[in-house]
Amino acid sequence: MSNQKIPSLFGGAMIIAGGTIGAGMLANPTSTAGVWFVGSIIVLIYTWFCMTTSGLMLLEANLHYPTGASFDTIVKDLLGKGWNLINGLSVAFVLYILTYAYITSGGGITESFLNQLLSTEQSAVQIGRTFGSLIFCIILALFVWLSTKAVDRLSTLLIGGMVIAFVLSIAGLIPSVKTEVLFDSMASGEQQYLPYVLVALPVCLVSFGFHQNVPSLVKYYRRDAGQVMKSVFVGTLIALVIYILWQLAIQGNLPRNQFAPVIEKGGDIAVLLDALSDYVQTDYLGLVLRFFAYMAIASSFLGVTLGLFDYIADLFKLDDSASGRTKTALLTFLPPLILSLLFPYGFVLAIGYAGLAATIWAAIVPALLAKACRQKFPQRSYTVYGGNMMIYFIILFGVLNIFAQLAMQFGWLPVFTG
């Protein structure tokens, strides 16, 4: 019997928070502009509760299988080959697309940063997007290849950097928040909020994606359900607090009826800062938010690829030796890296459908797993709160998100344009 000490709660919470808080949070205020501040807080809390609960349902099912078992093994045994195929395609699509997006975005920022660092007044250096993407991917992939503990350590550093950048960015915004702007009490123009609730849901769902890390944490904490549960709860709660503070900072300064140019450019951070500059001093924010975005992209990359790494190892039954981990790493990182080098700007369309696939494996499948698991294994060491009613509550959450995403694609829902 091993006498090794169980890793700290802090490390696991940082893995969850790091994988959850991505650069996508910068677009949250724009995407929820239709429901505005109060509505966005309600949607965020609802989504946080449902996504945290579905993650714990996945934990409940995972504990009945050997350490290292991931979605493939669990879904195939509990739900059958049909659901396993649907779930497997959803997991692979979402995680590969997100890895592709993070390599592309992170490579662009790495390129820009190194160009500035290496250039002098006499000569300008242009390392190129390809080199930037390779540096970003290879350095971070090395940490995933090493171990979950290595990801824990680096995620903690990145989260620390994100917190510093986040505090600096909101320090100049929150003191200038105006209640009449925050609650849209003196606004001219449209005063409807409820019609835009469904549009806000899928964006918030993607902001709480951490489920790929649950099997990794079961392995990391050596099947200690209490530690995994606490790390999931604390990690997602950190994300929720940061999202709410960011909503407060942006929607308390930039009036709802002034979001039109930001919405038109898809929430582009440069356009958002330009719009904010009419209301608050934003000179230093560009640099701080670029730093924040880089930390967020890197930590999200680690969280997403750690889950993809363990999923692939389970799917192809690759062992934990140096050779086995190298094969897993090549299957994890090479396809999205090649796509990123070939199509550095092509992920925008695909990422729109990633949310639909994420709803299947991050909400509906965990709820179905919990239901099947309780029927197959009457004796359980851990059971999620709420009984069977909670299972149906989470399935309803998933169905609402799928409906919202499809309705948006077909133009059935009203879209707030500012």
C-alpha positions as CSV (number, residue, x, y, z in Angstrom):
1,M,0.0,0.0,0.0
2,S,1.4,3.4,-1.0
3,N,2.1,5.9,1.7
4,Q,2.4,8.7,-0.8
5,K,0.8,11.9,0.3
6,I,-2.4,12.9,-1.6
7,P,-1.8,16.1,-3.7
8,S,-3.2,19.3,-2.3
9,L,-6.6,20.6,-3.0
10,F,-5.1,23.8,-4.3
11,G,-3.3,22.1,-7.2
12,G,-6.5,20.3,-8.4
13,A,-8.5,23.5,-8.1
14,M,-5.9,25.3,-10.3
15,I,-6.1,22.6,-13.0
16,I,-9.9,23.0,-13.0
17,A,-9.8,26.8,-12.9
18,G,-7.0,27.0,-15.5
19,G,-8.9,24.7,-17.9
20,T,-12.2,26.6,-17.4
21,I,-11.0,30.3,-17.5
22,G,-10.0,30.9,-21.1
23,A,-9.6,33.9,-23.3
24,G,-13.3,33.3,-24.2
25,M,-14.3,35.1,-21.0
26,L,-13.3,38.4,-22.7
27,A,-16.3,37.9,-25.1
28,N,-18.8,37.1,-22.3
29,P,-19.9,40.7,-21.7
30,T,-20.6,41.1,-25.4
31,S,-22.4,37.8,-25.8
32,T,-24.6,38.5,-22.8
33,A,-25.3,42.2,-23.7
34,G,-28.9,41.3,-24.6
35,V,-29.8,40.1,-21.1
36,W,-27.4,42.7,-19.5
37,F,-25.9,42.5,-16.0
38,V,-28.6,41.0,-13.8
39,G,-29.7,38.6,-16.5
40,S,-26.1,37.6,-17.2
41,I,-25.4,36.9,-13.5
42,I,-28.5,34.6,-13.4
43,V,-27.4,32.8,-16.5
44,L,-23.8,32.4,-15.3
45,I,-24.9,31.0,-11.9
46,Y,-27.4,28.6,-13.5
47,T,-24.8,27.4,-15.9
48,W,-22.1,27.1,-13.2
49,F,-24.4,25.0,-11.0
50,C,-25.4,22.7,-13.9
51,M,-21.9,22.2,-15.3
52,T,-20.4,21.6,-11.9
53,T,-23.1,19.1,-11.1
54,S,-22.6,17.3,-14.4
55,G,-18.9,17.1,-13.8
56,L,-19.6,15.5,-10.4
57,M,-21.9,13.0,-12.1
58,L,-19.0,12.1,-14.3
59,L,-16.9,11.6,-11.2
60,E,-19.6,9.3,-9.7
61,A,-19.5,7.0,-12.7
62,N,-15.7,7.2,-13.1
63,L,-15.1,5.8,-9.6
64,H,-16.6,2.4,-10.6
65,Y,-13.8,1.9,-13.2
66,P,-10.0,1.3,-13.0
67,T,-7.8,4.4,-12.5
68,G,-7.0,5.9,-15.9
69,A,-10.3,4.9,-17.4
70,S,-11.8,7.8,-19.4
71,F,-14.9,8.5,-21.4
72,D,-14.4,5.7,-23.9
73,T,-14.3,2.9,-21.3
74,I,-17.1,4.3,-19.1
75,V,-19.6,5.3,-21.8
76,K,-19.2,2.0,-23.7
77,D,-19.9,-0.1,-20.6
78,L,-22.8,2.0,-19.2
79,L,-24.5,3.4,-22.3
80,G,-23.5,1.0,-25.1
81,K,-21.6,1.4,-28.4
82,G,-24.0,3.8,-30.0
83,W,-23.8,6.5,-27.3
84,N,-20.0,5.8,-27.1
85,L,-19.6,6.6,-30.8
86,I,-21.6,9.8,-30.4
87,N,-19.8,10.8,-27.2
88,G,-16.4,9.9,-28.6
89,L,-16.9,12.0,-31.7
90,S,-18.1,14.9,-29.5
91,V,-15.2,14.7,-27.1
92,A,-12.6,14.4,-29.8
93,F,-14.1,17.1,-31.9
94,V,-14.4,19.6,-29.1
95,L,-11.0,18.9,-27.5
96,Y,-9.1,18.9,-30.9
97,I,-10.9,22.1,-32.1
98,L,-10.1,23.9,-28.8
99,T,-6.5,22.7,-29.0
100,Y,-6.3,23.9,-32.6
101,A,-7.8,27.3,-31.5
102,Y,-5.4,27.7,-28.6
103,I,-2.3,26.8,-30.7
104,T,-3.4,29.3,-33.3
105,S,-4.2,32.1,-30.8
106,G,-1.2,31.4,-28.6
107,G,1.1,31.1,-31.6
108,G,0.0,34.6,-32.8
109,I,0.6,36.2,-29.4
110,T,4.0,34.3,-29.1
111,E,5.0,35.6,-32.5
112,S,4.0,39.2,-31.6
113,F,5.8,39.0,-28.2
114,L,9.1,37.6,-29.6
115,N,9.1,40.0,-32.5
116,Q,9.0,42.9,-30.0
117,L,11.5,41.3,-27.7
118,L,14.1,40.5,-30.4
119,S,13.7,43.6,-32.6
120,T,15.9,46.6,-32.2
121,E,15.8,50.2,-33.6
122,Q,18.3,49.0,-36.3
123,S,16.6,45.8,-37.4
124,A,13.1,44.4,-37.1
125,V,12.7,40.7,-36.4
126,Q,9.8,38.7,-37.9
127,I,9.8,35.1,-36.6
128,G,6.5,34.2,-38.4
129,R,3.3,32.6,-37.2
130,T,4.6,29.1,-37.9
131,F,7.6,29.5,-35.6
132,G,5.4,31.2,-32.9
133,S,2.9,28.3,-33.0
134,L,5.6,25.7,-32.8
135,I,7.3,27.3,-29.8
136,F,3.9,27.7,-28.0
137,C,2.8,24.1,-28.6
138,I,6.1,22.3,-28.0
139,I,6.9,24.0,-24.7
140,L,3.4,23.5,-23.2
141,A,3.1,20.0,-24.7
142,L,6.2,19.0,-22.8
143,F,4.5,19.7,-19.5
144,V,1.5,17.5,-20.5
145,W,3.9,14.7,-21.6
146,L,5.8,14.9,-18.3
147,S,2.8,14.4,-15.9
148,T,-0.4,15.8,-14.4
149,K,1.8,17.1,-11.5
150,A,3.8,19.2,-14.0
151,V,0.6,20.6,-15.4
152,D,-0.6,21.4,-11.9
153,R,2.6,23.4,-11.2
154,L,2.6,25.3,-14.4
155,S,-1.2,25.9,-14.2
156,T,-0.7,27.4,-10.8
157,L,1.9,29.8,-12.1
158,L,-0.3,30.8,-15.1
159,I,-3.3,31.3,-12.9
160,G,-1.2,33.5,-10.6
161,G,-0.2,35.6,-13.6
162,M,-3.8,35.7,-14.8
163,V,-5.0,36.9,-11.3
164,I,-2.4,39.7,-11.3
165,A,-3.4,40.8,-14.8
166,F,-7.1,40.5,-14.0
167,V,-6.7,42.6,-10.8
168,L,-4.8,45.3,-12.7
169,S,-7.3,45.3,-15.5
170,I,-10.4,45.7,-13.3
171,A,-8.7,48.0,-10.8
172,G,-9.2,50.9,-13.2
173,L,-12.7,49.8,-14.3
174,I,-14.6,48.8,-11.1
175,P,-14.2,52.1,-9.3
176,S,-15.8,53.9,-12.2
177,V,-18.8,51.6,-12.5
178,K,-22.1,53.6,-12.7
179,T,-25.2,52.0,-11.3
180,E,-27.4,53.6,-14.0
181,V,-25.2,51.9,-16.6
182,L,-25.0,48.6,-14.7
183,F,-28.8,48.3,-14.4
184,D,-29.5,50.1,-17.7
185,S,-31.9,52.5,-15.9
186,M,-31.3,55.6,-18.0
187,A,-30.8,53.9,-21.3
188,S,-32.4,54.9,-24.6
189,G,-33.4,52.3,-27.2
190,E,-34.5,48.8,-26.6
191,Q,-35.5,47.8,-23.1
192,Q,-36.2,44.0,-23.6
193,Y,-34.0,41.4,-22.0
194,L,-35.9,38.1,-21.6
195,P,-35.9,37.3,-25.4
196,Y,-32.1,37.1,-25.4
197,V,-31.7,34.6,-22.5
198,L,-31.4,31.5,-24.7
199,V,-28.7,33.2,-26.9
200,A,-26.6,33.8,-23.8
201,L,-26.8,30.2,-22.6
202,P,-24.4,28.4,-25.0
203,V,-21.6,31.0,-24.6
204,C,-21.8,30.6,-20.8
205,L,-21.7,26.8,-21.2
206,V,-18.5,26.9,-23.1
207,S,-17.1,29.2,-20.3
208,F,-17.5,26.3,-17.8
209,G,-16.0,23.4,-19.7
210,F,-13.7,21.4,-17.5
211,H,-15.1,17.8,-17.8
212,Q,-12.2,16.4,-19.7
213,N,-10.1,16.9,-16.5
214,V,-12.3,14.8,-14.2
215,P,-10.7,11.4,-15.1
216,S,-7.3,13.0,-14.8
217,L,-8.1,14.2,-11.3
218,V,-9.4,10.8,-10.3
219,K,-6.0,9.5,-11.2
220,Y,-4.1,12.4,-9.7
221,Y,-5.9,12.1,-6.3
222,R,-5.7,8.3,-6.3
223,R,-9.4,7.9,-6.3
224,D,-10.1,10.2,-3.4
225,A,-13.6,11.3,-4.3
226,G,-13.7,14.0,-1.7
227,Q,-10.6,15.7,-3.0
228,V,-11.8,15.6,-6.6
229,M,-15.2,16.9,-5.6
230,K,-13.7,19.8,-3.6
231,S,-11.2,20.7,-6.4
232,V,-14.0,20.8,-9.0
233,F,-16.2,22.9,-6.8
234,V,-13.4,25.4,-5.8
235,G,-12.0,25.6,-9.3
236,T,-15.4,26.3,-11.0
237,L,-16.3,28.8,-8.2
238,I,-13.1,30.7,-8.8
239,A,-14.1,30.9,-12.5
240,L,-17.6,32.1,-11.6
241,V,-16.3,34.9,-9.4
242,I,-13.9,36.1,-12.0
243,Y,-16.6,36.1,-14.7
244,I,-19.0,38.1,-12.5
245,L,-16.3,40.7,-11.7
246,W,-15.5,41.0,-15.4
247,Q,-19.2,41.5,-16.2
248,L,-19.4,44.2,-13.5
249,A,-16.2,45.9,-14.9
250,I,-17.4,46.0,-18.5
251,Q,-21.2,46.3,-18.3
252,G,-20.9,48.9,-15.5
253,N,-18.9,51.2,-17.7
254,L,-20.0,50.7,-21.3
255,P,-23.7,51.4,-21.8
256,R,-25.8,48.6,-23.3
257,N,-26.9,50.7,-26.3
258,Q,-23.2,51.4,-27.2
259,F,-22.3,47.7,-27.7
260,A,-23.2,47.7,-31.5
261,P,-19.6,48.1,-32.8
262,V,-18.3,45.5,-30.4
263,I,-21.0,43.0,-31.3
264,E,-20.4,43.7,-35.0
265,K,-16.7,42.6,-34.6
266,G,-17.6,39.5,-32.6
267,G,-16.4,40.9,-29.2
268,D,-12.9,41.8,-30.5
269,I,-10.9,43.1,-27.5
270,A,-9.4,46.0,-29.4
271,V,-12.9,47.2,-30.4
272,L,-14.1,46.8,-26.9
273,L,-11.3,48.8,-25.5
274,D,-11.9,51.5,-28.1
275,A,-15.6,51.7,-27.1
276,L,-14.7,51.8,-23.4
277,S,-12.2,54.7,-24.0
278,D,-15.1,57.1,-24.4
279,Y,-16.1,56.4,-20.8
280,V,-12.9,55.4,-18.9
281,Q,-9.1,55.7,-19.2
282,T,-7.9,52.6,-21.1
283,D,-4.4,53.4,-22.2
284,Y,-2.7,50.7,-20.0
285,L,-5.5,48.1,-20.5
286,G,-4.4,46.9,-23.9
287,L,-1.1,45.6,-22.6
288,V,-2.6,44.1,-19.4
289,L,-5.4,42.4,-21.3
290,R,-2.9,41.0,-23.9
291,F,-0.9,39.5,-20.9
292,F,-4.1,38.2,-19.4
293,A,-5.3,36.6,-22.7
294,Y,-1.9,34.9,-23.1
295,M,-2.0,33.4,-19.6
296,A,-5.6,32.4,-20.1
297,I,-4.9,30.7,-23.5
298,A,-1.9,28.8,-22.1
299,S,-3.7,27.6,-19.0
300,S,-6.8,26.6,-21.0
301,F,-4.5,24.8,-23.5
302,L,-3.0,22.8,-20.6
303,G,-6.4,21.9,-19.1
304,V,-7.9,20.9,-22.5
305,T,-4.9,18.9,-23.7
306,L,-4.4,17.1,-20.4
307,G,-8.0,15.7,-20.7
308,L,-7.4,14.9,-24.4
309,F,-4.1,13.2,-23.6
310,D,-5.8,10.9,-21.0
311,Y,-8.7,10.2,-23.3
312,I,-6.4,9.1,-26.2
313,A,-4.3,7.0,-23.8
314,D,-7.5,5.2,-22.7
315,L,-9.0,4.9,-26.2
316,F,-5.9,3.3,-27.7
317,K,-4.8,1.5,-24.5
318,L,-1.4,3.2,-24.4
319,D,0.6,2.7,-21.2
320,D,2.2,5.3,-18.9
321,S,5.8,4.5,-19.9
322,A,8.0,7.1,-21.6
323,S,7.3,5.4,-25.0
324,G,3.6,5.1,-24.4
325,R,3.3,8.7,-23.3
326,T,5.3,9.9,-26.4
327,K,2.9,8.0,-28.7
328,T,-0.1,9.6,-26.8
329,A,1.5,13.0,-27.1
330,L,2.0,12.7,-30.8
331,L,-1.7,11.7,-31.3
332,T,-2.8,14.5,-29.0
333,F,-0.7,17.4,-30.4
334,L,0.3,16.6,-34.0
335,P,-3.1,16.8,-35.7
336,P,-4.2,20.2,-34.3
337,L,-0.6,21.6,-34.7
338,I,-0.6,20.6,-38.4
339,L,-4.1,22.1,-38.9
340,S,-3.0,25.3,-37.1
341,L,0.1,25.6,-39.4
342,L,-2.0,24.9,-42.6
343,F,-5.1,27.0,-41.6
344,P,-4.1,29.6,-39.1
345,Y,-7.4,31.5,-39.4
346,G,-9.8,28.7,-40.2
347,F,-11.1,27.8,-36.7
348,V,-13.8,30.5,-36.4
349,L,-16.6,28.5,-38.3
350,A,-15.7,25.2,-36.6
351,I,-15.6,26.6,-33.1
352,G,-19.2,27.7,-33.5
353,Y,-20.2,24.1,-33.6
354,A,-17.9,23.0,-30.8
355,G,-20.4,24.3,-28.2
356,L,-23.1,22.0,-29.6
357,A,-20.8,19.0,-29.3
358,A,-19.7,20.1,-25.8
359,T,-23.3,20.1,-24.6
360,I,-23.6,16.4,-25.4
361,W,-20.5,15.2,-23.5
362,A,-20.4,17.9,-20.8
363,A,-24.1,17.8,-19.8
364,I,-26.3,15.1,-21.3
365,V,-23.9,12.2,-21.2
366,P,-22.7,12.7,-17.6
367,A,-26.3,12.8,-16.5
368,L,-27.1,9.6,-18.4
369,L,-23.9,7.9,-17.0
370,A,-25.1,8.8,-13.4
371,K,-28.5,7.2,-14.1
372,A,-27.0,4.0,-15.6
373,C,-24.3,3.8,-13.0
374,R,-26.9,3.9,-10.1
375,Q,-28.8,1.0,-11.7
376,K,-25.7,-1.1,-12.4
377,F,-23.8,-0.4,-9.1
378,P,-26.2,-0.3,-6.1
379,Q,-23.2,0.0,-3.8
380,R,-21.5,3.4,-4.2
381,S,-18.7,5.2,-2.4
382,Y,-19.8,8.6,-3.8
383,T,-23.2,9.8,-5.0
384,V,-24.0,13.3,-6.4
385,Y,-26.6,15.3,-4.5
386,G,-30.2,15.7,-5.7
387,G,-31.2,12.1,-6.6
388,N,-32.9,11.3,-9.9
389,M,-34.6,14.7,-10.1
390,M,-31.1,16.3,-10.5
391,I,-30.3,14.0,-13.4
392,Y,-33.4,15.2,-15.3
393,F,-32.6,18.8,-14.3
394,I,-29.2,18.5,-16.0
395,I,-30.6,16.8,-19.0
396,L,-33.1,19.7,-19.4
397,F,-30.2,22.1,-19.2
398,G,-28.5,20.2,-22.0
399,V,-31.6,20.1,-24.2
400,L,-32.1,23.9,-23.7
401,N,-28.5,24.5,-24.9
402,I,-28.9,22.3,-27.9
403,F,-32.1,24.0,-28.8
404,A,-30.5,27.4,-28.4
405,Q,-27.5,26.5,-30.5
406,L,-29.6,25.1,-33.3
407,A,-32.1,27.9,-33.2
408,M,-29.2,30.4,-33.5
409,Q,-27.8,28.6,-36.5
410,F,-31.2,28.7,-38.3
411,G,-32.0,32.3,-37.2
412,W,-35.0,31.4,-35.1
413,L,-33.9,33.4,-32.1
414,P,-33.8,37.2,-31.8
415,V,-30.2,38.5,-31.7
416,F,-29.2,41.7,-29.8
417,T,-27.3,44.1,-32.0
418,G,-26.9,47.1,-29.7
